[in-house]
Amino acid sequence: MERIVEEYMKYKKKLPHDKHLTDLYGLVKSKYTAILLNVDYPFSDGHQDGEVDLIGIKADGFDLYEVKSHYTPDAEVKAIKQLERAREYFGFQGNSYLYTPERKILNLERIVSRKEGQMELDLE
């Protein structure tokens, strides 16, 4: 499987996002029995498609990853929305992650908890 993914990445356009997806693949490939890249799924309204950048499959479930080329607060919010939609579509309650070259792999639940804590402080 690893050879197939590496061949795919070699011939795919080398946009910054693709390079970061390749970097993420290198970081996580040993954790999973299979990895799916750029997995499309329909939104619940049926009009638009969503995409999960990487799904890592293991014996007890799977993990979702969203790749952003740069870490910004806006990119973080967009990733949260994308991963929440994907989790809803896949009926998924496992681990979700945001990957950026600056911050590497960030756990979605920790990001959301931090944001909720900031919102509470702002309301005080």
N, C-alpha and C positions, 0 to 999 in steps of 0.2 A: 504494500500500500504506500509506503514512504516514497518509493521510486516513482509511482504514478503521480503523487502530489508534487514531487520535485520537478517532474517533466512538465506538468501543467503550469507550474509557476515560472518555469524557464521560458515558455512560449507566450505566456500572457503578457499583455502590455505592461510595461514597467512604470506605472504611475506611482506617485508617492504612497498612496493607499495600498497598492499591491505590494510594494516593498515592505511596508509595515506588516501586512498580512503574512508575508513570507517570514519576517522576523518573529512574529507571534507563533507561527507554526513551529519554527525551530525551538522556541522556548517550551512549548507544551506537548510536542509529539510523543514524548516518552510516557506521558500520563494516561494515554488513551489507547484503546484497541483499534479505533477507527476515527478518522477525522473527515468531516464534510466541509467544503469551502463554498462560500457564496450561495447559500441555500435560500431560494425564493419561496415565498408563501403569500397567499392572498390575504388582504385585510378583511375584517369582518364585513365591511360594506360591499365587498366584492369588486370594487372599482379600481383599486390600486394594489400593487404588490409591495410587500416588504421583503427584506433580505437580512439574513443572519450571516455575518462574515465567516464565522467558524463555529462548528458544532463538534465538540469532543465527546466521543461515545466511550463509555466504560461499562463494566459489568453491572453496576448498580444504578445506571442512569446516564445522563448526559449534561454537559455544560454548554452555555451559550456565550459567545464573545462578540463584541462590537469593536471595530477598529476605527479610530479617528487619527488623522494625520498629525494633529496638534492638540495639545490639551488647552482648552479654554472653558470658562463656565458655560458658554453656549453649547460647545461640543458635548460637555458633560450632560446637560439637560436633554439634548437631542438623543444621546446614547441611552439615557434612562427611558425615554419614551419608546425608542425603537426596541429595546430589550423587553420592556413591559408588554408591548404589542406581541412580540414573538412568544413570550411566555404564555400569554393568553391563547394565542393560536395553537401552540403545541400542548396546551394543558399541562404546563410545566411548573414545578415548584422547586427546582434544583438551584444550582449556582449559575450566576450570570456575571460577566466581567466586561469591563471597559479596558481596552489596550490603547495606549498612546506611546510614542517613542520617548517622551519626557518622563512619564510616570510609570511606564511599563504596565503591569496588570493590576487593575483595581477592582475590588469586589463591589458589585452593584448595591448590595444591602448596606455596606458600610458607607457608600456615597450617599444613599438615600437617608440613612440615619443621621449623618453629618449635616445634610441639608435641612432635615426636620429640626435638628438642634439649633441651627442658625435661625430658622424661621421663628422658633420659640423665643430666642434672644431678641430678635427684631420686634416682637410683639410686646415685650416687657417695657 
